[in-house]
Structures are given as structure tokens and as C-alpha cells.
Amino acid sequence: MGPSPSDIRRLLMDTFDDEEIQTLCFDHFPQVLDEFSAGMSKSDKVLRLLIHCRHHDLSSRLLSAIQDIRPSQYAKVFGGTSPDQLQSIFAGTGTSGGNFISLADDKAKVEELIVTEREWMRFYLMLAAVLVVLGLGIAAPPVSAGLRLDNALRPVVVLVGGFVASLSVFQFRETLSRSQRARMFETFKSQLADALGQPTRDMDAETCGRIHDIVWQATKKIAVG
């Protein structure tokens, strides 16, 4: 089996640490640094770099940089094949395979976003329920405990209980916001599924790049809240 784009990903993951990936991007692909965020894993950084190079036909430049930095590891994976030769090999999968893989990656990312939003929805609903029950428990006369509140203290207790219960409004509001986001991502997921169902030769790099950019911007927005 000949070389494939996944070989570059494995080579970067196995022979470069996180700081070296950052340095590689700083020296050769500064635009990719704009896509990195605090806490991003090395795997995600490598994927951002590979997708950027694939969309902009920069695989040869990336391979040349890897060859210069890790010559023995490059030779072990690709032998005597030059970066320019590998660029032409990978370009053969550019419209039929590479873009299809990119769309599939984006669809997987959207599915992760949907799962994340639903998990947050469950969390906020549970928190809202706890606040309502707690507020009602505070506001209700504690007759079951055998306690009697005088007329001066009872309104204060009821007010405190009502305040605690009212905090659930913010949780319901956040749940609604998350639900709207989840529906938006569901729509986008359907659009990606339709695109994946089309003949791969119809999916040019520019179109795939725009789709990726939208997915990535949505991911960053979720990451920062």
C-alpha cells in the first residue's frame, strides 16, 4: 500500500511534541496558530494543521519542513519519495478522498457539539429542578418537623424560598439557549450528510474549506461559552 495523508498525521503525532507543533506552525504556517485555543490537545492542533495544508495545497511545504526537522523519521515512513512527489500523490485524493474525509471530520465534530449541548441541557434542567424543590421546601411551613414560625418570621422564610426557586429561571433560559444551538447543529449535520451523499468529485476544496471554517468557528464559540 502506498503513502496516504494519514501517514503525515501519524508522523507528526509520533515524533513531535505539543511545543514542537506550535513551533512548526509559527515558522511555516502562522495562519494555523489563529485556530489554536487554550487547552487544545496536540491531536486537534495536528488536525487543524493538516486540514489547512490540504485546503491550501501546502502538503509539500509541510512535508519539506518535516523532512528538515525529522529526516530519519521521514525516510522511515516515506523512503526516498520527495515532498513534491508526495504532494502529487495526495493531490490525487484531493477532490475524491481528501475533501470527503474533511467533510466527514466536520460532521463528526458537529455530532460532538450536539452531544455536548444535550449534556449541558440535562445539567441545567437538573439544576433548575433542584432549585425549585429547594425553594419550595424553604418556603413551605415546616409543619412536618414540628416547628411553628411566628408571623414576623414566616414572610422572611417565604421570601427566601421564593428567591431560591426563582433562580431556576436562569437555568431554564440557558436550557432553551442550548436547545436552540442543538437544533442549529442538527440542521448543519443534515446538510453535511447531504454533502457526503453527493459524488465526491463535486466537492471542491473551496467549498469544503468554507464548511470547515463554519464548523470550527462554532466550535470555538462553544469553547469560550
C-alpha angles and dihedrals in degrees: 000000000000128000118293135191089255088065089067091052092050091046092052093045094047101042106028126066124212095268092049091053088053091049092047091054093044092053100041111010109031092162090067091060088069088065094054119096135187112283095017112149123240089246091058092047091052091050091050090051094048094047091049092051093046093050093048099038092246099133091111092055091048092048091048090053091049090048091052094046099037106021097161094047091046090052091048092056103033103021113203095338109127123228090248091054091048090049090058091047093051091043087063088067093040099101100020103037112006097054091042089054090047091053091047090052091050091049090052090051091051090051089053090051091052091051091048093051092049091050090053090048090056091047094052093045091052091047091049091051091050091051093049093049092044092048093049090047091054095044096046115090107260093233092139089062092052093246127139123202120206119234093260096054099040096073090051092052092047090049092051092048091049091050092052091048091048090060087073088074090074091051092050089049092052090047090055091049091050090047091055091050091049091052090049091052091047089056091048090048090055090050091051090048089053090050091050089052092058123089105280093229088068092061107086122194094250093056092046090048092055091049091049092049091053092050093047094048089051090050093052091047091054091046093057093043 
